[in-house]
Amino acid sequence: MALEFCLRHNSKCILTLDAFFPSASVFRMAGSVWSVATRQPLVSLIVRAKKNYVAYYEARQEKGSKGRPRKYGMKVYLAEVFDHMHLFEKAQCPVYGRMEDIFIMAENLLWNPTGDFVRFVFAVTGRGPIVLMCSDLGMDPLTAVRLYCARTRIETTF
């Protein structure tokens, strides 16, 4: 439906989804239709990641090694990122209708189901830690959190 809406109105959309939807097929579908003017997909996704997900850094290319070059580097358990709070920045952001001080960090990592980079946004809010996955690798982390939290207001409107 989101793709049809974007094509019909010829405009870029941001689709926010809950933790039920982070699958490779959803990311592939969102990236399947591109805008010629902006050279980006028409649909950008913001999806909450499941707690047991892992991602990878890009592998370092070693000269002189035999065989196919490695694609995936060091494994990152997403839930364990919150053990390294010194990497996070403090910022103010509206979270579910209230302005809060949150701790936030973003990293573009390889996600195995898509075989491509996904922007992971790690945030610690008053409700606890959340991990968001964004198909737009340049998305501002605060914007991602703000839009994801606005999702509940939109759902109750329907």
C-alpha positions in Angstrom: 0.0 0.0 0.0 2.9 2.4 0.8 4.5 1.8 -2.6 1.2 2.4 -4.4 0.7 5.6 -2.4 4.2 6.9 -3.3 3.8 6.0 -6.9 0.4 7.6 -7.2 1.5 10.8 -5.6 5.1 10.7 -6.9 6.5 11.6 -3.5 8.9 10.1 -1.0 7.4 8.4 2.1 8.7 7.2 5.5 7.0 4.1 6.7 7.2 3.2 10.4 6.5 -0.4 11.4 6.6 -2.4 14.7 8.9 -5.3 15.5 6.6 -7.7 13.7 7.8 -6.4 10.3 11.7 -6.4 10.2 12.2 -8.9 7.4 14.4 -8.9 4.3 11.3 -9.0 2.0 10.0 -5.8 3.5 13.3 -4.0 3.1 13.6 -5.3 -0.5 10.1 -4.2 -1.3 10.7 -0.7 0.1 13.9 -0.4 -1.9 12.4 -1.7 -5.1 11.0 1.6 -6.5 13.4 4.5 -6.9 12.9 8.2 -7.6 14.9 9.4 -10.6 14.9 13.0 -9.2 16.3 12.2 -5.7 18.2 8.9 -6.7 16.8 7.2 -3.6 14.0 4.7 -3.0 10.6 6.2 -2.7 9.8 4.4 0.6 12.1 4.7 3.6 11.5 2.2 6.4 11.8 2.7 10.2 11.3 -0.6 11.9 11.9 -1.8 15.5 14.4 -4.5 15.6 13.9 -7.7 17.6 16.1 -8.2 20.6 17.9 -11.2 19.4 19.1 -9.7 16.1 22.8 -9.5 15.1 24.5 -7.4 12.5 28.0 -7.2 11.2 30.7 -4.6 10.5 32.1 -4.6 7.0 35.0 -7.0 6.6 38.5 -5.6 6.1 39.9 -6.6 2.8 43.2 -8.4 3.2 45.7 -8.3 0.4 47.1 -11.6 -0.8 44.6 -13.8 0.8 43.2 -16.7 -1.3 39.6 -17.3 -2.1 36.6 -15.1 -2.2 36.9 -11.9 -0.1 35.0 -11.9 3.2 31.8 -9.8 3.2 31.0 -9.8 6.9 33.4 -8.6 9.6 33.0 -8.6 13.4 29.5 -9.7 14.7 27.5 -7.2 16.7 24.8 -8.5 19.1 22.4 -5.6 19.1 21.3 -6.0 22.7 24.9 -5.9 23.9 25.5 -2.4 22.3 23.7 -0.9 25.4 26.6 -2.2 27.6 28.8 0.5 26.0 27.0 3.6 27.1 30.1 5.7 26.6 29.5 5.6 22.9 26.1 7.2 23.2 25.3 10.9 23.0 22.7 12.7 25.2 19.9 14.5 23.4 16.4 15.8 23.9 13.7 14.2 21.9 9.9 13.9 22.1 9.2 10.3 23.1 5.5 9.2 23.0 4.3 12.8 23.5 6.7 14.0 26.2 10.1 15.7 25.8 12.8 13.5 27.3 16.6 13.4 27.7 17.6 10.2 25.8 20.9 8.6 25.0 21.3 7.8 21.3 23.7 6.3 18.8 23.5 5.3 15.1 25.6 2.9 13.1 25.4 1.5 9.6 25.9 -2.2 9.7 25.5 -5.2 7.4 22.3 -7.2 8.2 22.6 -10.8 6.9 18.9 -11.3 5.7 19.2 -8.4 3.3 23.0 -8.8 2.6 23.2 -5.0 2.6 23.7 -2.1 5.0 21.0 -1.0 7.3 21.1 2.0 9.7 20.7 0.9 13.3 19.6 3.5 15.8 20.1 2.6 19.4 18.3 4.7 22.0 17.7 4.6 25.7 14.5 6.3 26.6 12.4 6.6 29.8 10.7 3.4 28.6 13.9 1.5 28.2 16.2 0.7 25.3 15.0 0.4 21.7 16.8 -0.5 18.5 15.4 0.8 15.2 16.4 -0.3 11.7 16.3 2.3 8.9 16.6 1.7 5.2 17.8 5.2 4.7 21.5 5.1 5.7 21.6 8.9 6.1 18.6 9.3 8.4 19.1 11.4 11.4 18.8 9.2 14.5 16.6 11.7 16.4 14.2 11.9 13.5 14.0 8.1 13.4 13.1 8.0 17.2 10.6 10.9 16.9 8.8 9.3 13.9 8.8 5.9 15.4 7.2 7.2 18.7 4.6 9.2 16.7 3.5 5.9 15.1 1.3 5.1 18.1 -0.6 8.4 17.8 -1.3 7.7 14.2 -2.5 4.2 14.9 -5.0 5.4 17.5 -6.3 7.9 15.0 -7.4 5.1 12.7 
